[in-house]
Amino acid sequence: MREWLWLAIILGIVGAFFAYDMIKNLQTERNDVSISINDRDVKPVSLSIAVIGDTHLTERREALAAFRALL
């Protein structure tokens, strides 16, 4: 009987760890990257790029139109 209790406790701890890890990985993060070029021959320019991935949109026109309006 004690073996089952320990097994249940260990499986609960492992399951809680995986659940926490999955929830943590599903949160959106912003990664800022800057590139600096120090060259006198190059005119200073500022460039901003946004990359959006894994939007989980359906292929219906309404979903795409709502996403386009959001951007």
N, C-alpha and C positions, 0 to 999 in steps of 0.2 A: 504494500500500500504506500509506503514512503517513497518508493522508486517512482510511482506514478505522480506523486505530489511534486517531487523534485523535477521530473520531466515536464510537468505542466508549468512550473515556475520558470524553468529555463526557456521553454517555448514561448511563454508570455513575454519574457525579457527580450528575446530575439525578435519576436513579432513587433513589440513596441519600438525597438530600434529601427527596424525596416520601415514601419509606418512613419516615424519621425523623419527618417532620411528621405522618404518619398515626398512628404509634405514640404520639407525644406527645399528640395530640388524643383518643386513646381512653382515656387515663388519667382516672380519676374525680377530680374536684376538689370541694372544699367551699367554697361562697361564703357568708360570714357577712355579714349586713346588719343594721344596727341603726337604729331610728328613735327619735328623742328628741323629746318634746313638752314644752316648758316653759310650763306654764299652771297657775296656782294653782287654777283651778276644776276641773281634771281630776285625778281620783284616780290615784295611781301604780299601774300594772298591768304585769305582765310577761307577754308572749305569745311562745310559741315555735311556729314552723311549720316542718314538714319537707316538702319537695317532692321526690318521686321520679319521674323520667321515663325513658323509653326503657329499659324493663326486659327487653326481648327474651324475653318469656314466650310459650310456646305456649298455645293456648286449651284445653288439657286441664285437668280438675279437679285432677289431682295437682300440676301445676305451680303452679296458683293457690293451692292449699292449702299447698304448701311455701313459697311467697312470703309468704303470710299468717302462717305460723308464724315466719318469719324476722323479720317486723316485730313 
